[in-house]
Amino acid sequence: MGSPSPAHSLPLLHTAELSRATYFNRVFALVYTGAVLALLYRHVVSLLRSPSLLSLSLLTSDLVLSFMWMTAQSFRYRLIHRRVFIEKLDEVMNGGDFPALDVFICTADPYKEPPIRVVNTALSLMAYDYPMNKVSVYVSDDGGSQLTLFALMEAANFAREWLPFCREKGIQERAPEAYFRMNHPGCQRTEKVKMMYDSMTEKIKIVVEREKIINKYVNTDRDQKIFQQWKKEFTRQDHPTVLQVLLECGKDRDVGGQVMPNLIYLARQKSKISPHHFKAGALNALLRVSSIMTNAPIILTQDCDMFSNDPLTPRRALCYLLDPYVRPSLAYVQFPQCFHGLSKNDIYASALRRIFHINPKGLDGLTGPDYFGTGCFFSRRAFFGGPSTFVELEMPQLSPHHAVDEPTIQSPQLLELAQKVASCNYENQTLWGSKVGFSYGSLVEDFYTGYRLKREGWKSIYCHPEKPAFLGDVPINLVDALSQCKRWCVGLLEVSFSKYSPLTYGIQSMGLLMGLAYSHYAFWPIWCLPLTVYAFLPQLALLSGVSIFPMVSDPSFFLYAFLFVGAYGQDFLDFILDKGTAQSWWNDQRMWMIRGLSSFLFGSVEYLVMNIGIATLGFDLTSKVVDEQQNKRYEREMFEFGVESPMFVPMTTAAVVNLFSFLAGIMQFFKNEDKEIMHLQVLLAGFIVVNCWPIYEAMVLRTDKGKMPPKISIISTALALALCIVFSLSLKI
């Protein structure tokens, strides 16, 4: 890792400052805790006086809300803001070499994750402002698709022109698609490179559309031999390992004569009779193959649709990874997930600002943020035991301390060994996935891996520069956004109810605050319980003339008002302090309610039925393919329904019930002389009705393809009427 100066003479590479909001958060937490306890006491007294299912439901819901609020306070306990000084990095290196960097990119389906996106991500990372002879980019293709390999072969050729072009022009947006989209002033060289990129894009597009490699695009015997590995019996679920070195640092040079980074394609062996552990298995295969071929001490994991937006990002990470004071216990440096192409006010709350921007600042004041699955620089050593305990491996060449001494990464010995460690049965009877590498046992392998590293004693750092380090794609329709979240919910519940539950094992191993923070994430899906109860019960009670909340003249009314305004007000303030807007905050809280009646609910049900053997767990990718008409509606901030998804039924039913309830409440308000009766229930229904406007619009007013399918509208309305009747009859029994 170079030869830094003695620790006492090192220049300052980074600073951390405690946020002024920290003290306000602590005081507010004390006051709010008192209000929560008062509310729970009121519920218990009410339940003891007149036991009913309605009272029990409200108590249970408020207990869940209280638990989630309590665990969330760990994010607000010690907020910090960091700065790095990359201009001083060369002084620290003191003329020594920069540490080598292995980059892992994962893709799994060329139809949902277009190869041109993978190409842009790979090119942007290959073009880092970093010594080229120190960079190796590995692409894992878990779909085992020759289409993806063809695209990367084209990228390797284009890189010979693109990398020197980026250096000469000082380009910041080093993904070609992002750069040419910016309409930079053209010159002869720029036009030439753009023509080459357009030609490459067109070739890849044609190959993907035809679903086969076109002979005229494969010009050499070497290339033809590569594609001969795809035989008739080759399927994405059952195929041998395909390992192909597309660029080698010691041999390949760009048009300017400069060395190029390594570019390696890997489709690990798969068999229908061997578990492959989804993305975690792919990452572990990359971890082993890279150990054999390059074994860089630093690893960057990256999603295939998250391209580099700042060529200095590795240097920012080194400001922490090379600090002798933090290095011994530092597992990774996490950059925030940022996205391009968001609608003006982020209608689907796809930025997940709280998860990727707000909460990590609080975790950074403890032992560091969780692992997001992308945009993360790891110390390779962190995957092999705790800071003070090293796990012995079954093969010495896999050790992070192993020095690769082969003159070429294409030596027969290295390639044979790399093929061996990428086989589908290599992990049998080993510690991979449990104590070594990325963790198995959950669909959210990123969260589970970061959690395991924290339990082992590692720390992490949140690096949040002004210029986003990476930019990715977001779903532009509602069903994709909800399906992605549903998958996370299943994985989080797998962690929640494992023997390593953050609520028990986590608190014991990481301490109270970190245990509560990870519990908040792990139990994220249980939001569905209070959100479902408060979306239906008070409104059904209102329709049946039953009052469940205190009247305005009752002192308890102000307790409810404080709890609601306090929670929403603090959430709003967090958004504004994080440079969010009022409209984006409104959309975020609306999507929280929508997820509660869809993703959280369906994810929880799927987890339950999976554990009683009714369903089989699968891994669903979010489509990155963009439909032009969908994209126009997204830019106009129109909700995209369009498909007959079961996840739309609960939210649409709730929208209908709340509309009925609100209208009935308004009518009762004007008819009844006692204006205080059921005031809070009417306000709650009205609040939800305002949030449900996009649903009403999609059901009644819209005629485009993104409208609510009539079948969903009919089913939901029928269910709403049935709920009203059943609830009314149940009160008479």
C-alpha positions in Angstrom: 0.0 0.0 0.0 2.9 2.3 -0.5 5.2 3.8 2.1 3.5 6.5 4.1 5.5 8.8 6.4 5.6 8.0 10.1 2.2 8.5 11.7 3.2 11.5 13.7 4.2 13.5 10.6 1.3 12.6 8.3 -0.7 15.5 6.9 -4.4 15.6 7.8 -6.4 13.6 5.2 -9.9 13.9 6.7 -11.9 15.6 9.5 -15.2 14.8 11.2 -17.5 17.4 12.8 -20.5 16.8 15.1 -23.7 18.1 13.7 -25.5 20.9 15.6 -28.8 19.0 15.2 -27.5 16.3 17.5 -28.3 18.1 20.7 -31.8 19.1 19.5 -32.5 15.5 18.6 -31.5 14.2 22.0 -33.7 16.7 23.8 -36.6 16.1 21.5 -36.2 12.3 21.9 -36.7 12.7 25.7 -39.8 14.8 25.4 -41.3 12.6 22.7 -40.6 9.4 24.7 -42.7 10.9 27.5 -45.6 11.4 25.1 -45.3 7.9 23.7 -45.4 6.4 27.2 -48.5 8.5 28.0 -50.2 7.3 24.8 -49.4 3.6 25.6 -50.7 4.1 29.2 -53.9 5.5 27.8 -54.3 2.5 25.5 -53.7 0.0 28.3 -56.2 1.7 30.6 -58.8 1.8 27.8 -58.2 -1.9 27.0 -58.6 -2.9 30.6 -61.8 -1.0 31.1 -63.5 -2.2 27.9 -61.6 -5.0 26.2 -62.2 -5.2 22.4 -60.5 -6.3 19.2 -60.5 -2.6 18.1 -58.7 -1.4 21.2 -56.2 -4.3 21.0 -55.5 -3.5 17.4 -54.8 0.1 18.1 -52.5 -0.8 21.1 -50.6 -3.3 18.9 -50.2 -0.7 16.1 -48.9 2.0 18.5 -46.5 -0.5 20.1 -45.0 -1.2 16.6 -44.9 2.6 15.9 -43.2 3.2 19.2 -40.7 0.4 18.6 -39.8 1.8 15.1 -39.5 5.3 16.5 -37.3 4.2 19.3 -34.9 2.3 17.1 -34.8 5.2 14.7 -33.3 7.5 17.5 -30.0 5.6 17.1 -29.6 7.4 13.8 -30.0 10.8 15.4 -27.9 10.3 18.5 -24.6 11.3 17.0 -24.7 12.9 13.6 -21.4 13.8 12.0 -20.2 15.4 8.8 -16.9 14.5 7.2 -14.4 16.2 4.8 -11.5 14.8 2.9 -8.3 16.5 1.6 -7.3 14.5 -1.4 -4.7 17.2 -2.4 -2.6 15.9 0.5 -2.8 12.3 -0.5 0.4 12.4 -2.5 2.3 13.7 0.5 1.1 10.7 2.5 2.1 8.3 -0.3 5.6 9.9 -0.1 6.5 8.7 -3.6 5.2 5.2 -3.0 2.9 3.3 -5.2 -0.9 3.5 -4.9 -2.5 0.3 -3.7 -4.0 -1.9 -6.4 -7.8 -1.8 -6.8 -10.1 -4.6 -7.9 -13.5 -3.5 -9.1 -16.5 -6.0 -9.0 -19.5 -5.3 -11.3 -22.4 -7.7 -11.1 -25.1 -8.3 -13.8 -27.6 -11.1 -14.2 -29.9 -10.6 -17.1 -29.2 -8.8 -20.5 -32.8 -8.1 -21.1 -33.6 -6.5 -17.7 -30.1 -5.0 -17.3 -29.2 -3.9 -20.9 -25.5 -4.7 -21.7 -24.9 -1.1 -22.9 -25.6 0.0 -19.3 -23.0 -2.5 -18.1 -20.6 -1.2 -20.7 -21.0 2.4 -19.5 -20.5 1.4 -15.9 -17.3 -0.6 -16.8 -15.8 2.2 -18.9 -16.5 4.8 -16.3 -14.6 2.8 -13.7 -11.8 1.9 -16.0 -11.3 5.6 -16.6 -10.7 6.5 -13.0 -8.0 9.1 -12.3 -5.8 6.3 -10.8 -2.7 4.5 -12.0 -4.0 2.2 -14.8 -1.6 -0.6 -14.0 -3.2 -0.8 -10.5 -6.9 -1.2 -11.7 -8.6 -4.5 -12.5 -12.3 -4.5 -13.5 -14.1 -7.8 -13.1 -17.6 -8.3 -14.5 -19.7 -11.1 -13.1 -22.4 -12.2 -15.6 -24.7 -14.4 -13.6 -27.0 -14.8 -16.6 -24.1 -16.5 -18.5 -25.0 -14.5 -21.6 -22.9 -14.3 -24.7 -24.7 -11.0 -25.4 -23.1 -9.4 -22.3 -19.7 -10.8 -23.2 -20.0 -9.5 -26.7 -20.8 -6.0 -25.3 -17.8 -6.1 -23.0 -15.5 -7.2 -25.9 -16.8 -4.1 -27.8 -16.2 -2.0 -24.7 -12.6 -3.3 -24.5 -11.9 -2.1 -28.1 -13.7 1.3 -27.5 -11.7 1.8 -24.3 -8.5 2.2 -26.3 -9.9 5.4 -27.6 -12.1 6.5 -24.7 -9.6 6.3 -21.8 -7.0 8.7 -23.4 -9.8 10.9 -24.6 -11.0 11.3 -20.9 -7.5 12.1 -19.7 -6.8 14.7 -22.5 -10.1 16.5 -22.1 -10.3 16.3 -18.3 -13.7 14.8 -18.5 -15.6 14.3 -15.2 -18.6 12.3 -16.6 -16.6 9.2 -17.7 -19.5 7.1 -18.7 -19.8 7.8 -22.5 -23.6 7.9 -22.4 -23.6 10.5 -19.6 -20.9 12.6 -21.3 -22.5 12.7 -24.8 -25.9 13.4 -23.2 -24.5 16.7 -21.8 -24.0 18.2 -25.4 -20.4 19.3 -24.7 -18.8 21.6 -27.4 -17.7 19.3 -30.2 -14.4 19.2 -32.0 -13.0 16.7 -34.6 -11.7 14.4 -31.9 -15.0 14.5 -29.9 -17.0 13.8 -33.0 -14.8 10.8 -33.9 -15.1 9.3 -30.4 -18.9 9.9 -30.5 -19.2 8.1 -33.8 -17.3 5.2 -32.4 -19.5 5.1 -29.4 -22.7 5.3 -31.5 -21.4 2.5 -33.7 -20.6 0.3 -30.7 -24.1 1.0 -29.2 -25.8 0.1 -32.5 -23.9 -3.2 -32.7 -24.8 -4.1 -29.1 -28.5 -3.1 -29.7 -28.7 -5.3 -32.8 -27.1 -8.3 -31.1 -29.5 -8.0 -28.1 -32.6 -7.7 -30.3 -31.6 -10.7 -32.4 -30.6 -12.6 -29.2 -27.5 -14.1 -31.0 -24.0 -13.1 -32.0 -23.8 -12.0 -35.6 -20.9 -13.5 -37.5 -19.8 -10.3 -39.2 -19.2 -8.7 -35.8 -16.8 -11.5 -34.8 -13.7 -10.8 -36.8 -10.9 -13.0 -35.4 -10.4 -16.7 -34.9 -9.8 -15.9 -31.2 -13.2 -14.2 -30.8 -15.0 -17.0 -32.6 -13.4 -19.6 -30.3 -14.6 -17.6 -27.3 -18.2 -17.8 -28.4 -17.9 -21.5 -29.2 -18.1 -22.1 -25.4 -21.9 -21.5 -25.7 -23.1 -24.9 -26.8 -26.6 -26.1 -27.2 -26.9 -27.5 -23.6 -25.6 -24.1 -22.2 -28.4 -22.4 -20.1 -28.3 -19.7 -17.6 -29.1 -22.2 -14.8 -26.6 -24.9 -16.0 -23.3 -24.1 -17.6 -19.5 -24.4 -17.1 -17.4 -21.5 -16.0 -16.5 -18.9 -18.7 -13.5 -16.8 -17.7 -12.2 -14.4 -20.3 -9.4 -11.8 -20.0 -10.5 -9.0 -22.4 -7.7 -6.6 -21.5 -4.4 -7.2 -19.8 -2.4 -4.4 -18.2 1.0 -5.8 -19.2 0.0 -6.4 -22.9 -2.7 -4.0 -24.0 -2.2 -0.3 -24.7 -4.5 2.5 -25.7 -4.1 4.7 -28.9 -1.8 7.0 -26.9 0.5 4.1 -26.0 -0.5 4.1 -22.3 -1.1 0.9 -20.4 -4.7 -0.1 -19.9 -6.4 -1.6 -16.8 -7.3 -5.3 -16.7 -10.8 -6.2 -17.8 -12.0 -9.7 -17.0 -15.3 -11.4 -17.7 -16.6 -14.2 -15.5 -19.7 -16.3 -15.8 -19.2 -18.7 -12.8 -20.2 -22.3 -13.2 -23.9 -23.1 -12.4 -25.7 -26.3 -11.9 -29.4 -27.0 -11.2 -28.4 -29.3 -8.3 -26.1 -26.7 -6.6 -27.3 -23.6 -4.7 -25.8 -20.4 -6.3 -26.8 -17.9 -3.5 -27.8 -15.2 -6.0 -25.6 -12.0 -5.9 -23.7 -13.0 -2.8 -22.5 -16.1 -4.5 -21.5 -14.1 -7.6 -19.5 -11.7 -5.4 -17.8 -14.6 -3.6 -16.8 -16.1 -6.9 -15.3 -12.8 -7.9 -13.5 -12.5 -4.6 -11.9 -15.9 -5.1 -11.0 -15.4 -8.8 -9.6 -12.0 -8.2 -7.5 -13.4 -5.3 -5.9 -15.8 -7.7 -5.4 -13.3 -10.5 -4.6 -9.9 -9.0 -5.4 -9.9 -5.2 -5.6 -6.2 -4.8 -5.9 -5.0 -1.2 -8.8 -2.7 -2.0 -12.1 -3.9 -3.6 -14.9 -1.7 -5.1 -18.3 -3.4 -5.4 -20.6 -1.8 -8.0 -24.0 -2.4 -9.4 -24.1 -2.7 -13.2 -26.2 0.4 -13.6 -24.2 2.7 -11.2 -21.6 4.6 -13.3 -18.8 6.7 -11.9 -19.6 10.4 -11.8 -16.3 11.5 -10.2 -12.9 10.1 -11.4 -11.3 11.1 -8.1 -13.5 8.8 -6.0 -10.8 6.1 -5.3 -8.5 8.9 -4.0 -11.3 10.0 -1.6 -11.6 6.5 -0.3 -7.9 6.3 0.2 -8.0 9.3 2.5 -9.5 6.9 5.0 -8.1 3.5 3.9 -4.5 4.8 4.2 -5.0 6.5 7.6 -2.9 4.5 10.0 -5.2 5.5 12.9 -8.4 4.1 11.4 -7.0 1.5 9.0 -6.6 -1.4 11.4 -10.3 -1.7 12.1 -11.8 -0.1 8.9 -13.7 -2.6 6.8 -15.1 -0.3 4.1 -15.8 3.2 3.0 -19.4 3.6 1.8 -20.5 6.3 -0.7 -24.1 7.3 -0.9 -26.4 5.9 -3.7 -27.4 8.8 -5.9 -29.5 8.6 -9.0 -29.9 10.5 -12.3 -33.1 10.8 -14.2 -35.3 11.3 -11.1 -38.5 13.2 -11.7 -38.5 16.7 -10.5 -40.0 15.9 -7.1 -39.1 12.1 -7.0 -42.7 10.8 -7.1 -41.8 7.3 -6.1 -39.3 8.4 -3.4 -36.7 6.3 -5.3 -33.8 8.3 -3.9 -34.5 6.7 -0.5 -33.0 9.8 1.0 -33.4 8.7 4.6 -31.7 5.3 4.0 -28.9 6.5 1.7 -28.3 10.0 2.9 -29.8 10.9 6.3 -29.4 7.8 8.5 -25.8 7.0 7.4 -24.6 10.3 8.9 -26.0 9.2 12.2 -24.5 5.7 11.9 -21.2 7.3 11.0 -21.1 8.8 14.5 -21.2 5.3 15.9 -19.3 2.5 14.2 -20.3 3.4 10.6 -23.0 3.0 8.0 -24.4 -0.3 6.7 -23.2 -1.7 3.4 -25.5 -0.5 0.5 -24.4 -3.2 -2.0 -22.8 -0.7 -4.4 -20.4 2.2 -4.3 -18.3 0.7 -1.5 -14.5 0.4 -1.2 -13.5 -2.6 1.0 -10.3 -3.7 2.6 -9.9 -7.2 1.2 -8.7 -8.3 4.6 -12.2 -7.6 6.1 -13.7 -10.6 4.4 -11.5 -13.1 6.2 -12.3 -12.7 9.9 -12.4 -9.9 12.5 -9.7 -7.2 12.9 -7.9 -9.3 15.5 -8.9 -12.8 14.2 -8.0 -14.2 10.9 -9.9 -17.1 9.4 -7.5 -19.7 7.8 -8.5 -20.6 4.3 -8.6 -23.9 2.5 -6.2 -22.6 -0.2 -3.3 -20.2 0.6 -3.7 -18.5 -2.8 -7.0 -17.0 -1.6 -5.4 -15.3 1.4 -5.5 -11.4 1.2 -1.8 -11.6 2.1 -0.9 -13.8 -0.9 1.4 -12.1 -3.5 0.5 -12.9 -7.1 3.9 -13.5 -8.7 2.9 -14.7 -12.2 4.2 -12.5 -15.0 0.8 -12.6 -16.8 -2.8 -13.0 -15.5 -3.3 -15.3 -18.5 -0.8 -17.9 -17.4 -2.2 -21.4 -17.7 -1.6 -22.0 -14.0 -3.6 -19.0 -12.9 -6.5 -19.6 -15.3 -6.8 -23.2 -14.3 -6.9 -22.3 -10.6 -9.3 -19.4 -11.2 -11.6 -21.8 -13.1 -11.4 -24.2 -10.1 -12.5 -21.6 -7.5 -15.4 -20.4 -9.7 -16.9 -23.9 -9.9 -20.4 -24.5 -8.5 -19.3 -27.1 -5.9 -16.1 -25.3 -4.7 -17.7 -23.9 -1.6 -18.9 -27.3 -0.3 -17.6 -27.9 3.2 -16.0 -24.5 3.5 -16.7 -21.3 5.4 -17.6 -19.2 2.4 -20.9 -17.3 2.9 -20.8 -17.8 6.7 -17.5 -16.6 8.1 -15.6 -15.8 4.9 -16.6 -13.5 2.0 -20.1 -12.1 1.4 -22.8 -13.6 3.6 -25.5 -16.1 2.6 -28.8 -16.6 4.2 -30.7 -13.4 3.1 -31.8 -11.8 -0.2 -30.3 -8.6 1.1 -26.7 -9.9 1.0 -25.4 -6.3 1.3 -27.2 -5.6 4.5 -26.4 -9.0 6.0 -22.7 -8.8 5.0 -22.3 -5.3 6.6 -24.1 -6.5 9.7 -21.7 -9.5 10.0 -18.6 -7.4 9.6 -19.9 -5.0 12.4 -20.5 -8.0 14.6 -17.0 -9.1 14.1 -15.7 -5.8 15.3 -15.1 -3.9 12.0 -15.9 -0.3 11.5 -17.0 1.6 8.4 -17.0 5.3 7.2 -19.6 7.2 5.2 -17.9 9.5 2.6 -20.4 12.0 1.2 -18.7 14.4 -1.2 -20.6 17.3 -2.7 -20.3 15.8 -6.2 -22.0 12.4 -6.3 -19.4 9.7 -6.7 -21.8 7.4 -8.6 -25.1 7.8 -10.4 -27.6 5.0 -11.1 -30.9 4.3 -12.6 -34.3 4.2 -10.8 -37.6 2.4 -11.6 -39.9 4.6 -13.6 -43.1 2.7 -12.9 -44.8 1.9 -9.6 -44.8 -1.9 -9.8 -41.0 -2.1 -10.3 -40.4 0.3 -7.4 -42.7 -1.8 -5.2 -41.4 -5.2 -6.3 -37.8 -4.1 -5.6 -38.9 -3.0 -2.1 -40.8 -6.2 -1.5 -37.7 -8.3 -2.3 -35.8 -6.2 0.3 -38.5 -6.9 2.9 -38.2 -10.6 2.4 -34.5 -10.5 2.9 -34.7 -8.2 5.9 -37.1 -10.5 7.7 -34.7 -13.4 7.0 -32.2 -11.4 9.1 -34.7 -10.4 11.7 -35.7 -13.9 12.6 -32.3 -15.6 12.2 -30.2 -16.7 15.1 -28.2 -13.4 14.5 -31.3 -11.1 15.0 -30.1 -7.5 15.6 -32.5 -7.2 18.4 -30.8 -9.8 20.5 -27.4 -11.0 19.1 -26.8 -7.6 17.4 -27.2 -5.6 20.7 -24.9 -8.1 22.5 -22.2 -8.0 19.9 -22.3 -4.3 18.6 -23.8 -2.4 21.5 -27.2 -0.9 22.2 -27.3 1.9 19.6 -25.9 -0.1 16.7 -28.1 -3.0 17.6 -31.2 -0.8 17.6 -30.1 0.8 14.3 -29.8 -2.5 12.5 -33.0 -3.6 14.2 -34.8 -0.7 12.7 -33.7 -1.8 9.2 -34.2 -5.5 9.8 -37.8 -5.0 11.1 -38.6 -2.4 8.4 -41.4 -4.6 6.9 -43.5 -4.6 10.1 -44.5 -1.0 9.3 -47.2 -2.8 7.4 -49.1 -3.6 10.6 -49.8 0.0 11.9 -50.1 1.4 8.4 -52.7 -1.2 7.5 -54.6 -0.7 10.8 -54.7 3.1 10.6 -55.6 3.0 6.9 -58.8 1.0 7.6 -60.0 0.7 11.3 -60.6 4.4 12.2 -62.3 4.9 8.9 -64.5 1.9 9.2 -65.4 2.9 12.7 -66.3 6.4 11.5 -68.7 4.9 8.9 -70.3 2.8 11.7 -70.6 5.8 14.0 -67.9 4.6 16.5 -65.6 7.1 18.0 -62.1 5.8 18.8 -60.1 9.0 19.3 -60.5 11.7 22.0 -62.6 14.8 21.3 -61.0 18.2 20.8 -62.0 19.3 24.3 -60.3 16.2 25.8 -56.6 16.9 26.9 -55.6 13.6 25.2 -56.4 15.3 21.9 -53.3 17.4 22.3 -51.3 14.3 23.0 -52.3 12.8 19.7 -51.7 16.1 17.9 -48.2 16.4 19.4 -47.2 12.9 18.4 -48.4 13.3 14.9 -47.0 16.8 14.3 -43.8 16.0 16.2 -43.0 12.9 14.1 -43.9 14.5 10.8 -42.2 17.7 11.7 -38.9 16.1 12.6 -39.0 14.0 9.5 -39.6 17.1 7.4 -36.8 19.0 9.1 -34.4 16.1 8.4 -35.3 16.3 4.7 -34.9 20.1 4.5 -31.5 19.9 6.3 -30.4 17.3 3.8 -31.2 19.7 0.9 -34.5 18.1 0.1 -37.6 20.0 -0.9 -41.1 20.2 0.7 -42.7 18.4 -2.3 -40.1 15.6 -2.4 -40.7 15.1 1.4 -44.5 14.9 0.7 -43.9 12.3 -2.0 -41.6 10.4 0.3 -44.2 10.1 3.2 -46.9 9.2 0.6 -44.7 6.4 -0.7 -44.0 5.2 2.8 -47.8 4.7 3.2 -48.1 3.1 -0.2 -45.2 0.7 0.6 -46.9 -0.2 3.9 -50.0 -1.5 2.0 -48.0 -3.2 -0.7 -44.3 -4.0 -0.5 -44.2 -4.3 3.3 -47.4 -6.3 3.5 -46.7 -8.6 0.5 -43.1 -9.1 1.6 -44.2 -10.1 5.1 -46.8 -12.5 3.7 -44.2 -14.0 1.3 -41.8 -14.5 4.1 -44.4 -16.2 6.2 -45.6 -18.6 3.5 -42.0 -19.3 2.5 -41.2 -20.5 6.0 -44.2 -22.9 6.1 -43.1 -24.4 2.8 -45.8 -23.0 0.5 -43.7 -20.7 -1.6 -40.2 -20.9 -3.1 -38.0 -17.9 -2.7 -36.8 -16.3 -5.9 -34.7 -13.3 -6.9 -36.5 -10.8 -9.1 -34.4 -8.2 -10.9 -35.8 -4.6 -11.4 -36.0 -3.9 -15.1 -33.6 -1.2 -16.3 -35.3 -1.1 -19.7 -36.9 2.3 -20.4 -40.2 2.6 -22.3 -40.5 6.0 -24.0 -44.1 6.6 -23.2 -43.6 5.5 -19.6 -40.7 7.8 -19.3 -42.7 10.8 -20.5 -45.4 10.1 -17.9 -42.7 9.7 -15.3 -41.2 13.1 -16.2 -44.7 14.6 -15.9 -44.9 13.0 -12.4 -47.9 10.8 -13.2 -48.1 7.5 -11.3 -47.6 4.5 -13.5 -50.1 1.7 -12.7 -50.9 0.0 -16.0 -50.5 -3.7 -15.0 -52.9 -5.8 -12.9 -50.6 -6.3 -9.9 -52.1 -7.7 -6.7 -50.0 -5.1 -4.8 -52.3 -2.4 -6.1 -55.4 -3.9 -4.5 -54.8 -3.1 -0.8 -53.8 0.5 -1.5 -56.7 1.1 -3.8 -59.1 -0.5 -1.4 -57.8 1.8 1.3 -58.3 4.8 -1.0 -61.9 3.9 -1.6 -62.6 3.2 2.1 -61.0 6.5 3.2 -63.0 8.5 0.5 -66.3 6.9 1.7 -65.3 7.7 5.3 -64.2 11.2 4.7 -67.4 12.1 2.8 -69.5 10.5 5.5 -67.6 12.3 8.2 -68.1 15.7 6.5 -71.9 15.0 6.2 -72.1 14.0 9.9 -70.1 17.1 10.8 -72.7 19.4 9.2 -75.7 17.4 10.4 -74.6 16.9 14.0 -74.8 19.8 16.5 -71.8 18.3 18.4 -69.0 19.3 16.2 -66.3 17.5 18.3 -67.5 14.0 17.7 -65.0 11.9 15.7 -63.0 15.0 14.7 -59.7 13.2 14.5 -61.1 10.3 12.5 -62.3 12.7 9.9 -59.0 14.5 9.8 -57.1 11.2 9.4 -59.4 10.1 6.6 -59.0 13.5 4.9 -55.2 13.3 5.2 -55.1 9.9 3.6 -57.6 11.0 0.8 -55.2 13.9 -0.1 -52.3 11.4 -0.3 -54.4 9.1 -2.4 -55.2 11.6 -5.1 -52.9 9.8 -7.7 -55.0 6.7 -7.2 -58.3 8.4 -7.7 -56.9 10.1 -10.8 -55.7 6.8 -12.2 -59.1 5.1 -11.4 -61.4 7.7 -12.9 -59.7 10.6 -14.8 -56.9 9.1 -16.8 -57.2 7.3 -20.2 -53.5 6.6 -20.9 -51.8 3.2 -20.6 -50.6 4.1 -17.1 -54.1 4.3 -15.6 -55.4 1.9 -13.0 -56.6 -1.3 -14.7 -60.4 -1.6 -14.5 -60.1 -5.0 -12.9 -58.1 -3.6 -10.0 -60.6 -0.8 -9.5 -63.6 -3.1 -9.5 -62.0 -5.6 -7.1 -60.9 -2.9 -4.7 -64.3 -1.1 -4.7 -66.0 -4.5 -4.0 -63.6 -5.2 -1.2 -64.1 -1.7 0.3 -67.9 -2.2 0.3 -67.5 -5.7 1.8 -65.3 -4.4 4.6 -67.8 -1.7 5.4 -70.6 -4.2 5.6 -68.6 -6.8 7.6 -67.3 -4.3 10.1 -70.8 -2.8 10.6 -72.3 -6.3 11.2 -69.5 -7.3 13.6 -70.4 -4.4 15.9 -74.0 -5.7 16.1 -72.9 -9.2 17.2 
